[in-house]
């Protein structure tokens, strides 16, 4: 089991601060027409509905400022959260009951 560094899941605002490109609503303008864009926010929302919560968000550095909002990013999810009442990690779905 991987223990998350954060004891609480990240909010959308925290994800935006750590990986702004994760909240981009369209593909980078210079992408090929064949490229299919899938907004990461939709993936985050689907993962949350499935019981997985975001605990880490990072993005690559870029020298081209135009690409900052469209650079490679990574969101890590877990289905465990820290429950202070039990002083241990529990399944996320169990802590929300």
N, C-alpha and C positions, 0 to 999 in steps of 0.2 A: 504494500500500500504506500502510495506517495502522500506524504503529509504536506498540505498546503502551507505556504509561508504566512499568508494572511489568515487570521482566524475567522474573518467574515468575508463573504463574497464581495467582489468589486461592484460598484454601481456603474451605470452608464457614464456618468460624469467622470468617475475615476478612470474608466477605460479611455474616454476621450482625452484625458490629460496624459495618459501613458502611451497611447497608440491612436493618435488622431485619424490615421488612415483607416482604422477599423470602422469608422462611422461615415466613410465616404458614401455618397448616394449614387454616384455614377463612375464609370471607368475613366481612366486617364485618357485625355482627349487624343493622344497619339497612338492608342491601341488599334489593332487591326479590326476591321468590321466582323471578322470571324470570331473574335473574342467574345465569350459569353460572360457577362458580369453578374455576379451574385453578391448582393450587399452583405457584408459581414454582420451587420446588425440583425438581419433576418436569421442568420445562422445562430447568433447569440440567443435570440428570442426562442427559437426552436429548441435549442439545447436546454434552456431554462424550463420550458414546458415539459421536457423529457426528464427533468430532475437533476440536471447537471448545471452547476453554478460557476461563473468565471472567477478565478482566483489570481490570475496573472495575465498581464497584457504588455506586450513589447512591440516595437517596430524597428526596422532597419534604419540606419542613417542614410541620408542622401545628400549629395553635393548640389544637386539641382533642386532649388527651392520650389519650382513648379511641381515637382513630384512628391513633395512632403506629404500631401494629403492623399497620395495614392501609392505609397511605398509598401513593401512587404511587411506583414505584421503577423503576430502570433498571439492567440488567446488560449490560455490553458484552463481547462474545466476540471471539476471534481464533483463527485456526488457525496462527499463528506464535508461536514462543517463542525466547528468546535461548539459544543454545548456547555456553557458555563455552569448550568444546573447539575450536569452529570460530570463535569470536569474531564471530558474526553471527546474524541471525535465520534460523531454519529452520522448515519445516512442523512443526507439533506432532507429527504422526504419525511423522515421520522421526527426531525427537529421542528418541522413546520406544522405538526399536528397539535 
